Amino acid sequence: MNDGGNTGPVRLVAVVGLLGVLACSCTGTPSAPVVAKSPTVSVDSHVSTLATVQGGVGWPPAIAADPTSNRVYVAWMSFPNNTDSWVQVAVSADGGRTFGTPIRFGAKTEQMPLLAVTRDGTVFLAWTHWAPHRLLDPKSSYSNPAWLLLTRSDDGGKTWTKPVTVPTDRYSNETYFTSLAVSSDGSRVQLAWIDYASIPAFGTGTDSRRQAGSMLASVSADGGRTFGAPQEIAHSSCVCCTPTGFFDGQRGGVAFRGWEQGGKSGDLRNPTVVMMQSGLTSWGAPVTVHNDDFRLKVCPHMGIGSAVDPSGRLYVEWWTGAQGRAGYWFATSKDGRAFSAPTQLAPLDVDPHGNDLTVAIDGVGGVWMPGVLYTTKAGGGKGTSQVHYWLVGSDGVPHDVPGTTADGQFPRVAASSNHVYLLWVDQNRLLLRRATVSRS
């Protein structure tokens, strides 16, 4: 099914392999692969139910793949009751066919967990811990102090280090919106988050006056063992749109939704990138990826996706609600300063609230970008949500990949040298599909 995404020529080849499951919900028939100029993609027809989450899945899960092995890591938030919450991580050693018993991390956690794997197989996990019985602002129920925690595993997820608390120069309000990025060699680790304590009128109990917060980042030069003091890398960010971090070699960057005060039509909320300049503490000025003239009085709650390919080209994906161009778009840059004209992935004039975006580069250079579209009810109106995955090949044209559309939300994507892993949520089930990529 194609709900309006741009498509290009496709070439059909045989489907290879099936995805074994722990508990399997098999839907559809074997799908034909799509070729986007150079990659050949074969999508498995089987869908695995990786887990059924007690309390439901309220935040996007996370997925990361070892670039050179068959190890796959999936993390999600579990809310078994009204008072407890924690992160669970499941590890597969056979390319997503089976997963071990989930490992529990943290307590009183919030926001989606974050995962990253380096080229030597080291895996990093980050999450937010908050103090539920403390308030920085006695008049505000949303002012719990929070901290970022980071742990790593050097043995494929068998054992994990004691979590490191990322240093802050002051407590911040409970931050739901964070990013993790790790350089390919694992030496540099970057965490970025929206600092609620910088929001105008914070501490007065007037939550309705919140409009923008600053973006802070803390960077480690020793593989996440210690972190430098937080740096303000952008002074104005949309407060509920999740950023994504990336590395271009040893230089870090963050893609986020910027914020500029507007008039009666609402505040301007454009995709924005800020790049590290030198060392670990010098950052350049934020750059607008594209001025969509997207204005809104309330937060769209829609994060930005980003990734860098092996040639150093940065891809940024976003959703805009701007009149006349509402939908998913992406743009590219070689330096993080000048961006190409945007290319549309698919039109969508309904805010895909909470379906934060991710971008993954597969082993043959294809760029994968997920999103959520909606069916149309009889007589009009928004129907059920469906996950879609688009692939951009060397021709720069996005193709809606056949066999990847399914009912659900929170689509995520990760890639290894020869596989792409598609993760999404259908109610309280975590579902996984695998695709095999090769060079034609």
N, C-alpha and C positions, 0 to 999 in steps of 0.2 A: 504494500500500500504506500502511496506517495501523497502526502497532504500538502502539495504545493511546493516542495523543495525543488531546487534546480537539479536537473538530471542531464547526463551526457551519454555518449555512446557506451554500451556495455558489451562485453564478449563473454559468452557462456563457456565454462569448462566444467569438468567433473568435480563434484563435491568430494572432499577427502575427509575421512574420519568421522567418528561420532564422539560426543562428549559423555563419558561415564558419569554416574551420579551417586551421591550419598542417598538422597531421596529425590526422585526425578519426576518432574512434571513435563511431559513431552508434548509440544504443541506444533502444529503446522506440518509441512512436508519439507524435504531437503530443498534448500534454496540455491539458486544459481549464483555463482560468484560474480563480482563486478571487477572490472579492470579500470583503474584510473591512470591511464597512460603507461606507467611502469609497474605498479604492484598488481599481482594476481591474488585475489582474495577468495577463499572458500569458507563459507559460513556453515558451522555445524547446525543441524536441524534440531538437535535436542537442547532443552533448557534444563539446567540443574537448579533444584531448590537447595541452596547452600545452607540456609537456616530459616527457621520460623521464630521470629523475635517476639518474646513475651513483652506485652505492653505496646507493641507496634513499632514501626520505624518512623520517627518524627523528624529526623535529620538525614541529609544525604550520607550514605556510607562512603568508605574509602577503599581503593584497590590499588595495588602496586605489584609489578612483576619484575623478577630478577631478569636483567637484560640478556644474560647468557646461559640461564638454566631453566628448568621447568618449575621453579618455585613461584608461587603466587600467594599474596597476602591480602586478606580482606578484613576490614575493621568496621564496626558499627556501634551505635549507641544502644544500650538496653535500659528500658524504664519499666522494671517489673511491678512497681507500685507507685504511689504518689510521693514517696519520700526518697527512694533509692534510685541511683543511676550510675552506670559505669560503662567502660569501653570493653568490647570483646574483639579478639583477634583470632581468626582461623587461618591456618597455613596449609597449603597444598604443595606436595613435592613432586607431583606428577602432571603438571600442566593444567590444573583445575579439574581433574577427573574425580579426585577424592580430597577431602579436607580432614585434618585432625580435629580433636576436641578443642573448642574455642578456649582461649586463655583470657582471663579477666584482668583488667587494669583499672586502677583508680577507684574512687568513690566520690560521690557528689560532683560528677562531671557534667559538663554542658558543651554544646556545640559539637559539630561532627569531628571525629578523629581525623588525623592526617597521617599519611604514609609516604615514604620515599625509599627507593632502593638504588644503591650505587652499582657501578659496573663490576665491582669485586664481590657483590652479593650482600654487603652490609645493609641492613634494613633499619629505618628510623620510624618511630611512632611518636606523635605528639598529641596532646589533648589539653583541655582547660579544666582546672580545678577551681571550685568556688566555695566560699564560706556561706552556707545557707542561713546562718543565724546571726550574721553581721551585716550592718548597713553603713555605708559611708555617709549617706544622707538619710536621717531618720524618717523623713517625709516621703522617701522614694522606695518602693518595694523592688526596684530594679537597680539598686546600687550596692549589691554584694561585691566585696573585693574578690578578685580572681587572679590566678597565676597560670602560666603555661608550663607544662611538664613535658620532658623529652626523654625517651629511652631508646636504646639501640640493641640490635642483636648481630653478633658476628658469626653465628653458627646456624643460620637459616631459620631462626625463630625458635630454637630449642631453649635457649636461655637469653635473658635480657638484663641489661645493666640497671643499676639503681637509678630511678628517674632524677633528672637534673631540673631544678626549678630555674626557669629563665629569669635573670635579674631584672628588676624594674627600679626606676629611680623614684617611684612612688606607687602606692596602690592605685589600681585603676578600677573603674566600675566593671561589673560583670561584662566581659566581652565575648560575644558569641561568634565573632567574625575574625578568623585568623588564617594564616597561610604558612606552609612549610616548603622549603626548597633546599636541595642538597646538591653540591657540585658532583660531577660524574665520578671523581676520584674519592669522594667522601670527606675531603679535608675541610670544606667550608659548609656550614649549616646556617640557614637563614630562617628566622621566624619573624613574621610581621603581623600586626594586629591593629584594630581600631581602638584608640584610647578614649574611652567614654568620659574620663575625668576632664578632658579638654573641651567637651561639648559646652557651648554657651549656656549659662545658668545652671550648670551641674552643681549640686549641693544645695539647691534652693527648694527642691521638691516639685519643681514645675516641669515635669517630664514632657508635657505637651510642647515646651519651647525648644526641645532638642531639634537640631537641624543638621549639624555636621560635627564630625570629630576629626582629630588628627590621626595620621597613620604613623605608627612607631615600628621600628625594626631592630632586632638584636642579632648579631652575627657571631658565629664561632669559627675559629681558625684551627681547631684541634679535633675536628670530628664530632662536635657536640658535647665535648666534656666540660668546657667552660665557655661562657658567653661574655661579650663586651656589653657596656652600658647601652641601653636603648637610645636610638637616635630618631628624632622626628624627621621622616622622609617626605611627608606631605602634610600640609596643615589643614586640608579640607577634603574629607572623604564622606561619601554617603554612609550613614551609620549602620545600615543593616544589609549591606551587599558584600558578600564574602570576597576578599582579594585572593589572588593566586600568585605564588612566588615562582621564580625560575632562575636558572644560571646559564649564562653564555660564557663557557669556560670557567674562569674564576670570578667573573663579574656577575653579581646578583642583580635582580630586578623584581619589581612587584607590579602586577596589573590590578587595577581597582576601578570602582566607579567614583568619579570625582563629583564634587558638589559646588555649585555657585548659586548664591542667593538670587532669586528672581522676583517677579512681581505677582500679579493676581493669577497668572497662568501656571505658576509653580516654579520650583527651583530647577536649575539646569543640572543634568546628571549624565555626563558623558564618560565613555571608556577612557581610562587614563593609564599611563605607564610612567614609573620612575625608576631610574637606573643608578646603580652604584658607580661611582667615578674612579676612586682609587682607594687602596687600603680597605679598611672595614668600616670606616666611619664617615666617608665623604660620599654624599649622594647629590645627583643633579636635580634640576628643577623638573617637576612633573610635566609630562607632555600629553596633550589630548590626542588620542588615537584618531578619532573622528568626531567632528561636531555634528551630532544628530539633531541638535536643538530639541532634545528630549526633556520636557519640563513636566514636573509632577509635584503636587502639594504634599503627598505622602511618599514614604520610601517604597520603591518597587520590590525590595527584598530579592534581588536577582544579581548573583555574583558573576564575575568576569573570569573567563578561561584563558590560559596562556601556556605556551611551550616553545622551546627552541629546537630546531632540527640540527642534524650534524653539520650543516654548512654554516650555522650561525644565524639562520633566518628565524626571527621571532614571529609567532602566530598569536593573535589575540582574537578571541571570540566573545561576542556579547549579544544580548537582546536589547532592543530599543522599542519603546512605545511611541516614538515620534510619529506624528500624523503623516501619512503618505509613504512611510517607509518602515512601519512596524514589523518586527520579525527578528530573525537571527542573522547576524553578519559576522564577517571576519576581515581582518587586514593584516598585512605583513610589514616587517621592517628589518633592515640589515644592521641598524645601529641603535634602535630604541628611541631615535629622535624624529626621523622622518618615516611616515607610514604610507603604504599604498592606498589607492582608492579602495573603499570597502567592497566586498563581494557578498551578495546575499546567499545564505543557505536555504532559508525558507521564510515566507511571510507568516506572521502571527500577530494579531492585534489584541490577543488576550494575554495579560501578564502571567507568565508561567511561574508564579510566586514560589520561591524557595528552591527551585530547581537550578542551583548554582552550576556553572559550566566548568568542564574540564577539557583539556586538549592532550592528545597523546601522539607520539611519533613512532610508527612501526619500524621494523627492522630493515625495510627496503625503502624508507623515506616517505611513505604515505602518512598523511596527517588526518587523524580521526577527531571528529567533533560531534558530541551528542547534544540532544535537545529534546524538549517535550512539545508535541503538537496535540491538537484536540480533534476528535471526531465531531461531526455536526448532527445535532438532533433532527428528527423529522420535524419539519416546519421551522427549522432554524434554531440557533442557540448553541452554546458550548456543550459537547457531549463528554465522553470519557477521555482521559489523558492517555497518550501513547508515547513511548520512547522511540526516538529515531537516532540513527547514527549516519553521519555524512563522512565521506572520504575525499580528501583533496590530494590528487596525484601531482606529478611533475608539470602537468599542463595548467595547474592552478585552478582547475574547474571542480567544484564540489559535486559529488554523486551521492544520491541517497542509496545506501547499500541494501540490496534486496536481502530479505530474510532476517533483518535485524529489528523490524518494527514489532512492538508488543505493547499490550496494555500495561500501564504502570507509570512510575515517576522516578525522580532522582537517578537518571542515567549517569554512569561513570565509565571510564575507559582506561585501560593500561595496556602496555605492549612490551613484548620481549623481542628477541631477534627474529623469531618466526611465527609468533602467535599474538593475537590481540584478544583481550578479555573484556567482555561487555557485561557490566553489572548494573542491575536496576532493582527497584522495589515494586512489588505488587501487594498492596495492603500491608500485611505483616511478614511477607516472605521476601527473602533476599534471593534473587534469581541471577544465574550466570550462564552466558553463552560464549563459546570460543570460536574464533576465526583463525584460519591459517593463511599466512601471507608468504608470497614468493615473488621473485623478479621474473617477469615474462621475457 
